[in-house]
Amino acid sequence: MADSSAQSPPIPLASPVRLLDVMSLAQYDKRGNTPAPSPAELNPIAGMKYAGKDQWEAAEKKLLVSRDEALTTADCEPEPLAIAYSALGYVYAHTRDFDRAIENYLQSLQVWERVYKNPTDPRLAEFLRDIALIFQLKGDDAKRAEFESKAAAVKK
């Protein structure tokens, strides 16, 4: 993981936890009246708690467990997988590892597009703007413009 300097300005990305309210389809009806969260759903919360305290390595470890757990479930839990990828991207962006941040955000985007069955779902607008911001921080203005354009198109 890239080293994060205490003097680096904060990166204004949307927290993956906050995005849950906007993006999640909350398919708990499949599990009955009292759903028990899976480990794939619990670990991102723990990981983001660490991230909130700037404990990036501990956050990364929890989020990698979450991603792996989501990938190994019988039918691959898509929402926890998308959340784990975006949370990992968030952690990598804040540690200035922009290549890994982009890789994880793009993986998350692919999963969200499958969840929504629509790559232009308006719920993706803020997420696409975050991807554009990471490309901007990396210095890739062409990709930044591409994702800003996508964000503007889906917001309509």
C-alpha positions as CSV (number, residue, x, y, z in Angstrom):
1,M,0.0,0.0,0.0
2,A,1.3,3.5,-0.8
3,D,2.4,5.7,2.1
4,S,-0.1,8.4,3.1
5,S,1.4,11.6,4.3
6,A,-0.2,13.3,7.3
7,Q,0.3,16.6,5.4
8,S,-1.7,15.5,2.3
9,P,-5.0,17.2,1.9
10,P,-8.1,15.0,2.3
11,I,-9.6,13.6,-0.8
12,P,-13.3,14.6,-1.1
13,L,-14.6,11.2,-2.2
14,A,-18.0,10.0,-1.1
15,S,-17.7,7.4,1.7
16,P,-18.7,4.0,0.6
17,V,-20.8,3.7,3.7
18,R,-22.8,6.9,2.7
19,L,-23.2,5.6,-0.8
20,L,-25.0,2.5,0.6
21,D,-28.1,4.6,1.2
22,V,-28.1,5.8,-2.4
23,M,-26.9,2.7,-4.2
24,S,-28.1,-0.3,-2.3
25,L,-31.1,-2.2,-3.4
26,A,-31.3,-3.8,0.1
27,Q,-32.5,-7.2,-0.9
28,Y,-33.1,-8.4,2.6
29,D,-36.5,-9.8,1.7
30,K,-34.7,-12.9,0.4
31,R,-33.6,-13.8,3.9
32,G,-36.9,-13.4,5.8
33,N,-38.1,-11.0,8.5
34,T,-34.9,-10.8,10.6
35,P,-31.9,-10.8,8.3
36,A,-28.6,-11.7,9.7
37,P,-25.8,-9.7,7.9
38,S,-23.2,-11.9,6.2
39,P,-19.5,-11.4,6.9
40,A,-19.3,-9.8,3.5
41,E,-21.7,-7.2,4.7
42,L,-20.1,-6.7,8.1
43,N,-16.5,-6.4,7.2
44,P,-16.9,-3.2,5.1
45,I,-18.4,-1.5,8.1
46,A,-15.4,-2.5,10.3
47,G,-13.0,-1.5,7.5
48,M,-14.6,1.9,7.1
49,K,-14.4,2.4,10.9
50,Y,-10.6,1.9,10.6
51,A,-10.5,4.2,7.6
52,G,-12.3,6.9,9.6
53,K,-9.4,6.8,12.0
54,D,-6.8,6.9,9.2
55,Q,-5.8,3.3,10.0
56,W,-5.5,2.4,6.4
57,E,-3.7,-0.9,6.7
58,A,-6.3,-2.3,9.1
59,A,-9.0,-1.0,6.9
60,E,-7.5,-2.7,3.8
61,K,-7.2,-6.0,5.7
62,K,-10.9,-6.0,6.7
63,L,-12.0,-4.9,3.2
64,L,-10.0,-7.6,1.5
65,V,-11.7,-10.2,3.7
66,S,-15.0,-8.7,2.8
67,R,-14.2,-8.8,-0.9
68,D,-13.0,-12.4,-0.7
69,E,-16.0,-13.4,1.4
70,A,-18.4,-11.9,-1.2
71,L,-16.6,-13.7,-4.0
72,T,-16.7,-17.1,-2.4
73,T,-20.4,-17.1,-1.4
74,A,-22.5,-19.6,-3.3
75,D,-24.1,-17.1,-5.6
76,C,-21.5,-14.3,-5.2
77,E,-23.3,-11.5,-3.2
78,P,-23.1,-8.6,-5.7
79,E,-23.9,-5.7,-3.5
80,P,-21.3,-6.5,-0.7
81,L,-18.8,-7.2,-3.5
82,A,-19.4,-3.8,-5.1
83,I,-19.2,-2.1,-1.7
84,A,-16.0,-3.9,-0.9
85,Y,-14.4,-2.9,-4.2
86,S,-15.4,0.7,-3.8
87,A,-14.3,0.8,-0.1
88,L,-10.9,-0.7,-1.2
89,G,-10.7,2.0,-3.8
90,Y,-11.5,4.6,-1.2
91,V,-8.7,3.4,1.0
92,Y,-6.2,3.2,-1.9
93,A,-7.1,6.7,-3.0
94,H,-6.5,8.1,0.5
95,T,-3.1,6.4,0.6
96,R,-2.4,7.9,-2.8
97,D,-2.2,4.5,-4.6
98,F,-4.3,5.8,-7.5
99,D,-3.7,2.8,-9.8
100,R,-5.2,0.4,-7.2
101,A,-7.9,2.9,-6.4
102,I,-9.0,3.1,-10.0
103,E,-8.8,-0.7,-10.4
104,N,-11.1,-1.2,-7.5
105,Y,-13.5,1.5,-8.4
106,L,-13.8,0.2,-11.9
107,Q,-14.4,-3.3,-10.5
108,S,-17.1,-1.9,-8.3
109,L,-18.7,0.0,-11.2
110,Q,-18.9,-3.2,-13.2
111,V,-20.7,-5.0,-10.4
112,W,-23.1,-2.0,-9.8
113,E,-24.0,-1.9,-13.5
114,R,-24.9,-5.6,-13.3
115,V,-26.9,-5.1,-10.1
116,Y,-28.9,-2.3,-11.7
117,K,-29.1,-4.0,-15.1
118,N,-28.5,-0.5,-16.5
119,P,-25.1,1.2,-17.0
120,T,-26.8,4.6,-17.1
121,D,-28.8,4.3,-13.8
122,P,-28.9,7.7,-12.1
123,R,-27.7,6.2,-8.8
124,L,-24.2,5.9,-10.4
125,A,-23.7,9.6,-11.0
126,E,-21.9,10.4,-7.7
127,F,-19.8,7.2,-8.0
128,L,-18.8,8.2,-11.6
129,R,-17.7,11.6,-10.3
130,D,-15.6,10.0,-7.7
131,I,-13.8,7.9,-10.4
132,A,-13.3,11.1,-12.4
133,L,-11.7,12.8,-9.3
134,I,-9.3,9.9,-8.9
135,F,-8.3,10.1,-12.5
136,Q,-7.8,13.9,-12.0
137,L,-5.6,13.2,-9.0
138,K,-3.6,10.7,-11.0
139,G,-3.1,13.4,-13.7
140,D,-5.1,11.6,-16.4
141,D,-7.3,14.4,-17.8
142,A,-8.7,12.4,-20.7
143,K,-10.1,9.7,-18.4
144,R,-11.2,12.4,-15.9
145,A,-13.2,14.1,-18.7
146,E,-14.6,10.7,-19.8
147,F,-16.0,9.9,-16.4
148,E,-17.3,13.4,-15.8
149,S,-19.2,13.1,-19.1
150,K,-20.6,9.7,-18.0
151,A,-21.6,11.1,-14.7
152,A,-23.4,14.1,-16.4
153,A,-25.2,11.7,-18.8
154,V,-26.5,9.4,-16.1
155,K,-27.7,12.2,-13.8
156,K,-30.3,13.3,-16.4
